[in-house]
Amino acid sequence: MMFAIVAWLALASVVVGLAVYRKLISRFEDDSLHIGDGYASCTAQQVFVAHRLEVVDKWGKSLTIVAAVFGAILFGIYIYGVWHSSLQIQ
């Protein structure tokens, strides 16, 4: 059971790390739409940052769901163990 808890903690740490990484990337995000010849470098950076945020968001959402389901399963196993041990005659 300890291995499963450590694995869940590692997975949760990765999710938190992705959230921090996303926050760091979004500092460079520019919500303004730049149109014209003089803004080609701004537009390229906007596309790069938007693509990077999409990738991080996809992985973040997926790993958050996996961590939540895995945590719920571990919690269910723990509750079952407590309930099962309370039924045993001492």
Backbone as a chain_set.jsonl record, in Angstrom:
{"seq": "MMFAIVAWLALASVVVGLAVYRKLISRFEDDSLHIGDGYASCTAQQVFVAHRLEVVDKWGKSLTIVAAVFGAILFGIYIYGVWHSSLQIQ", "coords": {"N": [[0.829, -1.189, 0.0], [2.026, 1.18, 0.647], [3.712, 1.747, -1.497], [1.852, 2.427, -3.477], [0.761, 4.769, -2.419], [3.007, 6.431, -2.416], [3.444, 6.519, -5.167], [1.099, 7.837, -5.955], [1.499, 10.299, -4.673], [3.749, 11.172, -6.08], [2.639, 11.44, -8.634], [0.733, 13.429, -8.105], [2.493, 15.475, -7.466], [3.676, 15.93, -9.945], [1.476, 16.952, -11.317], [1.059, 19.345, -9.894], [3.502, 20.532, -10.465], [3.219, 20.868, -13.25], [1.189, 22.775, -13.229], [2.502, 24.955, -12.097], [4.48, 25.313, -14.053], [2.853, 25.979, -16.222], [1.879, 28.414, -15.32], [4.234, 29.895, -15.329], [4.794, 29.93, -18.092], [2.569, 31.305, -19.045], [3.08, 33.882, -18.343], [4.276, 35.144, -20.438], [2.31, 35.357, -22.256], [0.339, 37.068, -24.62], [-2.591, 38.679, -24.946], [-3.547, 40.361, -26.844], [-4.367, 40.946, -30.244], [-2.169, 41.175, -32.807], [-1.907, 42.845, -35.783], [-0.555, 43.269, -38.955], [2.407, 44.258, -40.807], [4.604, 44.905, -39.224], [4.44, 43.415, -36.952], [5.206, 40.761, -37.047], [7.04, 39.177, -35.607], [5.934, 39.295, -33.073], [3.519, 37.983, -33.508], [4.422, 35.423, -34.188], [5.565, 34.655, -31.76], [3.275, 34.685, -30.165], [1.854, 32.562, -31.286], [3.597, 30.455, -30.701], [3.623, 30.479, -27.864], [0.9, 30.035, -27.357], [0.591, 27.478, -28.468], [2.32, 26.0, -26.806], [1.004, 26.331, -24.347], [-1.377, 24.977, -24.89], [-0.47, 22.331, -25.108], [0.564, 21.877, -22.537], [-1.788, 22.259, -21.058], [-3.353, 20.127, -22.015], [-1.925, 17.846, -21.1], [-1.953, 18.471, -18.384], [-4.713, 18.419, -17.697], [-5.319, 15.745, -18.285], [-3.558, 14.301, -16.574], [-4.447, 15.266, -14.125], [-7.007, 14.169, -13.951], [-6.325, 11.443, -13.919], [-4.832, 11.367, -11.521], [-6.815, 12.097, -9.677], [-8.679, 9.987, -9.929], [-7.049, 7.797, -9.259], [-6.379, 8.537, -6.641], [-8.943, 8.457, -5.48], [-9.468, 5.727, -5.685], [-7.44, 4.685, -4.042], [-8.282, 5.815, -1.609], [-10.746, 4.526, -1.327], [-9.846, 1.872, -1.026], [-8.476, 2.14, 1.384], [-10.606, 2.867, 3.136], [-12.16, 0.554, 2.925], [-10.389, -1.277, 4.079], [-10.244, -0.308, 6.72], [-12.921, -0.614, 7.475], [-13.178, -3.385, 7.176], [-11.343, -4.325, 9.063], [-12.583, -3.445, 11.367], [-14.682, -5.171, 11.632], [-13.651, -7.554, 12.432], [-13.288, -9.898, 15.068], [-11.852, -9.221, 18.156]], "CA": [[0.0, 0.0, 0.0], [2.905, 2.35, 0.734], [4.171, 2.048, -2.846], [0.762, 3.096, -4.18], [0.659, 6.124, -1.878], [4.163, 7.177, -2.924], [3.189, 6.733, -6.595], [0.081, 8.883, -6.055], [2.137, 11.568, -4.306], [4.602, 11.573, -7.208], [1.74, 11.891, -9.686], [0.184, 14.721, -7.677], [3.578, 16.449, -7.576], [3.81, 16.245, -11.365], [0.343, 17.823, -11.652], [1.368, 20.659, -9.323], [4.609, 21.054, -11.258], [2.675, 21.339, -14.522], [0.451, 24.012, -12.967], [3.506, 26.014, -11.924], [5.088, 25.514, -15.364], [1.875, 26.705, -17.025], [1.866, 29.792, -14.825], [5.447, 30.542, -15.824], [4.649, 30.151, -19.531], [1.518, 32.278, -19.328], [3.583, 35.241, -18.118], [4.652, 35.688, -21.736], [1.148, 35.348, -23.129], [-0.179, 38.377, -24.996], [-3.957, 38.455, -25.403], [-3.862, 41.294, -27.926], [-4.136, 40.442, -31.595], [-1.335, 42.11, -33.542], [-2.101, 42.692, -37.217], [0.277, 44.174, -39.735], [3.728, 43.762, -41.179], [5.591, 45.161, -38.18], [4.208, 42.588, -35.776], [5.414, 39.352, -37.404], [7.716, 38.472, -34.518], [4.965, 39.183, -31.977], [2.555, 36.956, -33.885], [5.097, 34.123, -34.082], [5.691, 34.331, -30.338], [1.928, 34.37, -29.691], [1.529, 31.211, -31.742], [4.441, 29.534, -29.937], [3.136, 30.424, -26.474], [-0.418, 29.402, -27.378], [0.783, 26.042, -28.69], [2.914, 25.44, -25.597], [-0.049, 26.288, -23.33], [-2.301, 23.901, -25.255], [0.155, 21.049, -24.773], [0.614, 21.778, -21.069], [-3.164, 22.093, -20.597], [-3.8, 18.767, -22.334], [-1.296, 16.938, -20.148], [-2.416, 18.815, -17.04], [-6.066, 17.897, -17.504], [-5.272, 14.273, -18.288], [-2.914, 13.811, -15.352], [-5.303, 15.606, -12.993], [-8.055, 13.147, -13.895], [-5.697, 10.189, -13.481], [-4.485, 11.501, -10.101], [-8.054, 12.098, -8.892], [-9.232, 8.624, -9.923], [-6.125, 6.965, -8.491], [-6.558, 8.918, -5.239], [-10.234, 7.939, -5.028], [-9.317, 4.276, -5.532], [-6.659, 4.467, -2.821], [-9.137, 6.152, -0.481], [-11.703, 3.428, -1.209], [-9.141, 0.713, -0.467], [-8.217, 2.448, 2.789], [-11.876, 2.787, 3.863], [-12.515, -0.86, 2.985], [-9.517, -1.912, 5.072], [-10.679, 0.103, 8.059], [-14.209, -1.252, 7.726], [-12.947, -4.823, 7.308], [-10.672, -4.583, 10.335], [-13.52, -3.189, 12.47], [-15.577, -6.303, 11.717], [-12.969, -8.714, 13.003], [-13.396, -10.043, 16.518], [-10.532, -9.087, 18.76]], "C": [[0.878, 1.26, 0.0], [3.418, 2.743, -0.645], [3.104, 2.817, -3.628], [0.61, 4.54, -3.701], [1.806, 6.988, -2.389], [3.977, 7.471, -4.417], [2.145, 7.835, -6.786], [0.66, 10.248, -5.7], [3.043, 12.079, -5.428], [3.742, 12.106, -8.35], [1.129, 13.249, -9.349], [1.25, 15.815, -7.762], [3.801, 16.865, -9.028], [2.685, 17.192, -11.796], [0.59, 19.237, -11.125], [2.507, 21.317, -10.105], [4.147, 21.58, -12.611], [1.893, 22.64, -14.338], [1.41, 25.189, -12.8], [4.156, 26.34, -13.264], [4.147, 26.302, -16.278], [1.816, 28.172, -16.606], [3.087, 30.555, -15.33], [5.36, 30.841, -17.322], [3.651, 31.27, -19.8], [1.941, 33.712, -19.009], [3.895, 35.924, -19.437], [3.487, 35.743, -22.721], [0.665, 36.782, -23.369], [-1.563, 38.158, -25.596], [-4.364, 39.39, -26.531], [-3.543, 40.655, -29.272], [-3.381, 41.507, -32.378], [-1.467, 41.825, -35.037], [-1.211, 43.709, -37.925], [1.649, 43.586, -39.973], [4.741, 43.905, -40.05], [5.476, 44.252, -36.977], [4.439, 41.101, -36.048], [6.075, 38.577, -36.281], [6.793, 38.306, -33.323], [3.973, 38.065, -32.259], [3.178, 35.569, -33.772], [5.244, 33.712, -32.629], [4.333, 33.988, -29.743], [1.543, 32.946, -30.06], [2.324, 30.184, -30.941], [3.926, 29.374, -28.51], [1.777, 29.737, -26.416], [-0.302, 27.897, -27.573], [1.345, 25.365, -27.439], [1.864, 25.319, -24.482], [-1.066, 25.194, -23.628], [-1.744, 22.54, -24.862], [0.168, 20.849, -23.257], [-0.79, 21.569, -20.51], [-3.685, 20.683, -20.847], [-3.234, 17.768, -21.331], [-1.777, 17.206, -18.724], [-3.795, 18.267, -16.749], [-6.06, 16.382, -17.408], [-4.685, 13.743, -16.987], [-3.711, 14.166, -14.094], [-6.416, 14.578, -12.836], [-7.489, 11.824, -13.4], [-5.369, 10.248, -11.986], [-5.731, 11.458, -9.236], [-8.657, 10.697, -8.805], [-8.361, 7.701, -9.087], [-6.252, 7.26, -6.998], [-7.871, 8.402, -4.679], [-10.175, 6.431, -4.816], [-8.524, 3.965, -4.262], [-7.489, 4.756, -1.573], [-10.172, 5.049, -0.246], [-11.069, 2.18, -0.611], [-8.87, 0.926, 1.018], [-9.497, 2.312, 3.619], [-12.322, 1.331, 3.987], [-11.67, -1.585, 4.028], [-9.908, -1.561, 6.488], [-11.99, -0.577, 8.415], [-14.026, -2.752, 7.968], [-12.279, -5.144, 8.642], [-11.603, -4.313, 11.53], [-14.497, -4.335, 12.645], [-14.942, -7.52, 12.374], [-13.1, -8.713, 14.528], [-12.004, -10.022, 17.117], [-10.347, -9.967, 19.925]], "O": [[0.507, 2.28, -0.581], [3.55, 3.93, -0.943], [3.425, 3.754, -4.359], [0.356, 5.435, -4.507], [1.599, 8.146, -2.754], [4.318, 8.56, -4.877], [2.285, 8.674, -7.676], [0.347, 11.244, -6.353], [3.094, 13.28, -5.691], [4.085, 13.116, -8.965], [1.022, 14.117, -10.215], [0.938, 16.958, -8.095], [4.086, 18.031, -9.303], [2.922, 18.129, -12.558], [0.354, 20.214, -11.836], [2.472, 22.518, -10.371], [4.623, 22.617, -13.072], [1.933, 23.512, -15.206], [1.155, 26.284, -13.302], [4.363, 27.511, -13.582], [4.585, 27.183, -17.018], [1.713, 29.062, -17.45], [2.984, 31.72, -15.712], [5.809, 31.898, -17.767], [3.868, 32.095, -20.688], [1.238, 34.657, -19.367], [3.791, 37.145, -19.545], [3.658, 36.13, -23.877], [0.595, 37.594, -22.447], [-1.693, 37.52, -26.641], [-5.434, 39.217, -27.115], [-2.567, 39.916, -29.409], [-3.889, 42.608, -32.59], [-1.182, 40.722, -35.501], [-1.136, 44.871, -37.524], [2.006, 42.549, -39.413], [5.654, 43.086, -39.942], [6.314, 44.302, -36.077], [3.902, 40.262, -35.325], [5.706, 37.431, -36.025], [6.856, 37.292, -32.629], [3.626, 37.291, -31.366], [2.525, 34.636, -33.305], [5.067, 32.539, -32.298], [4.239, 33.094, -28.902], [0.977, 32.215, -29.248], [1.781, 29.153, -30.544], [3.808, 28.255, -28.01], [1.53, 28.936, -25.514], [-1.009, 27.126, -26.925], [0.897, 24.283, -27.059], [1.838, 24.323, -23.759], [-1.564, 24.549, -22.705], [-2.472, 21.694, -24.341], [-0.177, 19.777, -22.761], [-0.968, 20.782, -19.58], [-4.373, 20.108, -20.002], [-3.967, 16.946, -20.78], [-1.985, 16.272, -17.949], [-4.03, 17.71, -15.677], [-6.723, 15.805, -16.546], [-5.248, 12.839, -16.369], [-3.652, 13.439, -13.103], [-6.732, 14.164, -11.721], [-8.096, 11.159, -12.561], [-5.606, 9.279, -11.264], [-5.716, 10.847, -8.168], [-9.093, 10.27, -7.736], [-8.873, 6.91, -8.295], [-6.234, 6.34, -6.18], [-7.923, 7.955, -3.533], [-10.768, 5.914, -3.87], [-8.901, 3.078, -3.496], [-7.407, 4.021, -0.589], [-10.442, 4.681, 0.897], [-11.682, 1.505, 0.217], [-9.016, 0.003, 1.818], [-9.475, 1.707, 4.69], [-12.809, 0.92, 5.04], [-12.184, -2.416, 4.776], [-9.905, -2.423, 7.366], [-12.155, -1.063, 9.534], [-14.652, -3.32, 8.863], [-12.623, -6.139, 9.281], [-11.417, -4.901, 12.595], [-15.093, -4.465, 13.714], [-15.65, -8.422, 12.823], [-13.032, -7.669, 15.178], [-11.098, -10.712, 16.651], [-9.28, -9.962, 20.538]]}, "num_chains": 1, "name": "protein.A"}
